[in-house]
């Protein structure tokens, strides 16, 4: 048994490769588009929930921009020297030098506003 006065933090990776959990917790995108480790399927989360654990911030993530290569593989892209992000109208919508999580959130916000179309 685990006893805690204030709570237990389960540090177990993510669930970016579990589309059912992504849908349940409102995480945008599809597991095929993530660059996270293949083992991040939320099994530890599900075990904790089954044991009665509460959850919070399940819609949050380490939003990082990336590039998809022509062969379908992806790579993290934490800087864009000489490049800019533009929306569907060709307008720049984010400071590319911002911290990667802020840049990722800006891309998600633009997607929510139907300003950006991802390949």
C-alpha positions in Angstrom: 0.0 0.0 0.0 1.1 3.5 -0.7 0.5 6.1 2.0 0.9 9.8 1.4 -0.2 12.9 3.3 -0.6 15.2 0.4 -0.4 13.1 -2.8 1.7 10.9 -5.0 3.3 12.0 -8.3 3.5 9.2 -10.8 6.2 10.1 -13.3 5.7 7.6 -16.0 6.1 9.2 -19.4 3.1 10.1 -21.5 0.3 8.6 -23.5 0.9 10.2 -26.9 0.7 6.9 -28.6 -2.7 6.1 -27.2 -5.4 7.6 -29.4 -8.2 6.6 -27.0 -6.6 8.5 -24.1 -5.8 11.5 -26.4 -9.5 11.7 -27.3 -10.6 11.2 -23.7 -8.4 14.0 -22.3 -8.6 16.4 -25.2 -5.1 16.1 -26.6 -5.1 17.4 -30.2 -3.6 15.4 -33.0 -3.2 11.8 -33.8 -0.6 9.4 -32.4 0.9 8.9 -35.9 2.0 12.5 -35.8 3.9 12.4 -32.4 7.6 12.2 -32.1 7.4 10.8 -28.5 8.7 7.3 -27.6 6.7 4.4 -28.9 6.4 3.0 -25.4 4.4 6.1 -24.2 0.9 4.4 -24.3 -0.4 5.5 -20.9 -0.2 2.1 -19.2 1.1 3.5 -16.0 -1.6 6.2 -16.0 -4.3 3.6 -16.6 -2.9 1.5 -13.7 -2.9 4.5 -11.4 -6.5 5.4 -12.4 -7.6 1.8 -11.9 -6.1 2.0 -8.4 -8.2 5.1 -7.6 -5.8 7.9 -8.4 -7.1 11.3 -9.4 -5.6 13.0 -12.4 -5.0 16.6 -13.5 -3.6 18.5 -16.4 -3.9 15.5 -18.7 -4.5 17.8 -21.7 -1.1 19.4 -21.2 2.0 18.3 -23.1 5.6 19.2 -24.0 4.5 20.8 -27.3 7.5 20.9 -29.5 7.6 21.8 -33.2 8.9 19.2 -35.6 9.4 18.4 -39.2 8.0 15.5 -41.2 10.4 14.2 -43.8 9.2 13.0 -47.3 9.7 9.4 -46.1 7.2 9.9 -43.3 9.7 10.0 -40.4 9.7 12.9 -38.1 12.4 14.9 -36.2 12.3 17.5 -33.4 13.1 20.9 -34.7 13.9 23.2 -31.8 15.2 26.1 -33.8 14.5 27.5 -37.3 17.5 29.6 -38.3 16.4 31.7 -41.2 12.9 30.1 -41.3 9.5 31.5 -40.4 6.1 30.0 -39.6 3.3 31.3 -41.7 -0.4 30.6 -41.7 -2.5 29.6 -44.7 -2.6 33.3 -45.8 1.2 33.5 -45.8 1.2 35.7 -42.6 3.8 35.1 -39.9 2.0 34.1 -36.7 4.7 33.3 -34.1 8.2 34.3 -33.0 10.3 31.3 -34.1 12.9 32.1 -31.4 10.3 31.6 -28.6 10.7 28.7 -26.3 9.7 25.5 -28.1 6.7 24.9 -25.9 5.4 28.4 -26.6 6.0 27.9 -30.3 4.1 24.6 -30.2 1.2 26.1 -28.3 1.1 28.9 -30.9 0.8 26.3 -33.7 -2.0 24.6 -31.8 -3.8 27.9 -31.3 -3.5 28.7 -35.0 -4.9 25.2 -35.8 -7.9 25.8 -33.5 -8.6 29.0 -35.4 -8.3 27.3 -38.7 -5.5 29.5 -39.7 -2.9 26.7 -40.2 -3.1 23.5 -42.2 -0.6 20.9 -41.4 0.6 18.5 -44.0 
